[in-house]
């Protein structure tokens, strides 16, 4: 008898994919979606490096290009 391997869902990858598909379709993200994307991105990349001064101060509500790129990558 074979057993199927069950892997947990990575909610961050899932969320970035959903929001990335929304961006690809030309829709603007809401403030809540922007914040969710920033949070998911930070969670995904936190093991690479800690936050620096540039990441700790939000000057505008626009998503950084790195977040948009990661969302598009997971959407595809």
ZATOR-61319 format. One record per atom (N, C-alpha, C, O): x, y, z. Coordinates in steps of 0.001 Angstrom, whole numbers, padded with zeros to 6 digits, always signed. Example, Ala and Ser with C-alpha at 12.3 -4.5 7.8 and 13.67 -1.06 7.14 Angstrom:
+013190-005690+007800/+012300-004500+007800/+013200-003300+007800/+014236-003319+008465/+012850-002250+007080/+013670-001060+007140/+012900+000030+007870/+013409+001138+008039/
This chain:
+000841-001176+000000/+000000+000000+000000/+000892+001246+000000/+001800+001374+000820/+000616+002155-000930/+001387+003393-001012/+000692+004512-000260/-000533+004628-000253/+001514+005325+000368/+000981+006485+001077/+001299+007744+000285/+002385+007885-000278/+000360+008629+000253/+000570+009905-000422/+001227+010877+000546/+000876+010947+001723/+002179+011616+000022/+002853+012613+000845/+002002+013882+000849/+001623+014396-000204/+001717+014363+002021/+000941+015592+002162/+001874+016681+002670/+002504+016541+003718/+001951+017764+001912/+002794+018894+002306/+001916+020052+002751/+000859+020290+002165/+002338+020768+003772/+001543+021926+004200/+001580+023029+003145/+002542+023153+002386/+000537+023808+003117/+000451+024929+002179/+001276+026086+002731/+001166+026435+003906/+002095+026671+001878/+002843+027870+002270/+001955+029071+001973/+001827+029482+000820/+001352+029622+002992/+000382+030705+002816/+001013+031939+002186/+000341+032675+001464/+002290+032172+002449/+002947+033348+001865/+003058+033220+000349/+002763+034170-000377/+003482+032048-000133/+003571+031829-001579/+002189+031902-002209/+002016+032465-003291/+001209+031330-001525/-000160+031339-002022/-000685+032771-002135/-001269+033142-003153/-000477+033565-001098/-000944+034951-001086/-000246+035777-002161/-000895+036548-002867/+001068+035622-002291/+001796+036373-003315/+001328+035986-004713/+001276+036829-005608/+000990+034722-004901/+000460+034279-006191/-000885+034899-006504/-001117+035353-007625/-001773+034923-005523/-003106+035508-005714/-002994+036994-006038/-003611+037477-006988/-002209+037712-005249/-002069+039154-005474/-001306+039447-006766/-001580+040437-007444/-000359+038593-007097/+000376+038759-008352/-000525+038593-009563/-000410+039347-010529/-001428+037606-009521/-002375+037419-010620/-003302+038633-010748/-003658+039037-011855/-003682+039202-009619/-004529+040401-009648/-003789+041550-010327/-004377+042286-011120/-002494+041708-010017/-001694+042765-010642/-001506+042520-012133/-001580+043454-012932/-001263+041263-012511/-001070+040924-013923/-002319+041265-014728/-002222+041695-015878/-003491+041074-014126/-004751+041382-014808/-005026+042875-014886/-006050+043282-015435/-004141+043692-014354/-004271+045138-014465/-005064+045795-013355/-005398+046976-013450/-005371+045055-012307/-006121+045629-011187/-005170+046254-010177/-004067+045757-009949/-005610+047342-009584/-004817+048009-008546/-005096+047333-007208/-006240+047003-006897/-004048+047133-006426/-004207+046517-005113/-004723+047540-004111/-004379+048721-004175/-005547+047073-003193/-006046+047941-002126/-004954+048122-001080/-003924+047449-001120/-005186+049022-000158/-004224+049249+000919/-004013+047973+001728/-002880+047636+002071/-005091+047265+002033/-004974+046020+002796/-004162+044986+002027/-003350+044272+002617/-004371+044897+000714/-003611+043949-000103/-002145+044352-000183/-001266+043490-000162/-001869+045656-000273/-000478+046132-000251/+000215+045697+001039/+001348+045217+001018/-000475+045871+002150/+000108+045498+003442/+000293+043988+003560/+001292+043525+004112/-000668+043215+003041/-000524+041753+003062/+000664+041324+002213/+001420+040434+002603/+000833+041958+001044/+001953+041625+000166/+003285+041962+000831/+004229+041175+000765/+003362+043121+001465/+004594+043500+002164/+004913+042520+003287/+006069+042147+003481/+003896+042109+004019/+004089+041175+005123/+004539+039805+004616/+005451+039200+005178/+003898+039322+003558/+004270+038021+002994/+005681+038063+002424/+006454+037120+002597/+006016+039155+001746/+007354+039312+001185/+008405+039323+002295/+009450+038683+002177/+008119+040051+003365/+009061+040117+004485/+009239+038746+005117/+010351+038377+005496/+008171+037999+005231/+008253+036659+005808/+009066+035727+004913/+009826+034895+005409/+008907+035864+003592/+009622+034996+002653/+011117+035304+002620/+011930+034398+002442/+011482+036565+002788/+012883+036951+002634/+013589+037219+003958/+014762+037592+003959/+012914+037042+005068/+013509+037383+006369/+014718+036521+006703/+015597+036950+007449/+014771+035313+006161/+015914+034454+006474/+017172+034863+005701/+018266+034400+006027/+017038+035716+004689/+018205+036190+003945/+018935+037308+004683/+020165+037326+004733/+018188+038221+005243/+018797+039367+005922/+017755+040030+006806/+016553+039832+006630/+018221+040802+007737/+017318+041537+008622/+016885+042842+007979/+017477+043262+006985/+015873+043488+008520/+015426+044751+007926/+016442+045860+008162/+017036+045964+009235/+016624+046666+007161/+017504+047820+007283/+016683+049083+007440/+015453+049026+007432/+017336+050215+007582/+016605+051471+007764/+015663+051787+006600/+014585+052345+006809/+016062+051436+005384/+015215+051736+004223/+013913+050948+004262/+012871+051448+003838/+013964+049726+004766/+012757+048897+004813/+011862+049239+005997/+010686+048876+006005/+012390+049917+006978/+011620+050167+008189/+010780+051436+008110/+009911+051644+008956/+011017+052290+007117/+010260+053531+006981/+009509+053504+005660/+010128+053452+004598/+008193+053538+005713/+007379+053560+004504/+007166+055014+004104/+006559+055791+004841/+007674+055370+002928/+007534+056746+002459/+006282+056915+001608/+005621+057952+001667/+005955+055894+000816/+004748+055924-000012/+004032+054594+000162/+004558+053671+000783/+002846+054505-000384/+002094+053262-000303/+002335+052369-001512/+001692+051328-001646/+003256+052763-002399/+003579+051938-003555/+004425+050755-003118/+005298+050883-002259/+004158+049603-003719/+004949+048416-003405/+006326+048536-004041/+006448+049047-005154/+007356+048077-003358/+008687+048051-003965/+008704+047106-005172/+007918+046162-005238/+009595+047364-006112/+009679+046533-007313/+010000+045081-006975/+009552+044169-007670/+010770+044864-005914/+011111+043493-005536/+009873+042721-005093/+009766+041523-005356/+008941+043391-004425/+007698+042737-003997/+006843+042432-005215/+006292+041337-005330/+006728+043401-006133/+005941+043185-007344/+006521+042039-008165/+005781+041212-008696/+007839+041992-008265/+008486+040922-009015/+008228+039557-008415/+007975+038595-009140/+008290+039466-007096/+008041+038186-006434/+006586+037768-006597/+006302+036582-006765/+005660+038721-006549/+004243+038402-006728/+003983+037886-008139/+003231+036928-008323/+004598+038514-009130/+004424+038077-010513/+005047+036705-010715/+004503+035878-011447/+006188+036454-010070/+006841+035152-010175/+005947+034041-009630/+005830+032983-010248/+005316+034271-008482/+004451+033245-007901/+003112+033141-008613/+002433+032119-008508/+002722+034187-009338/+001453+034147-010070/+001565+033301-011334/+000572+032747-011808/+002779+033204-011879/+002974+032525-013159/+003156+031059-013071/+003327+030396-014094/
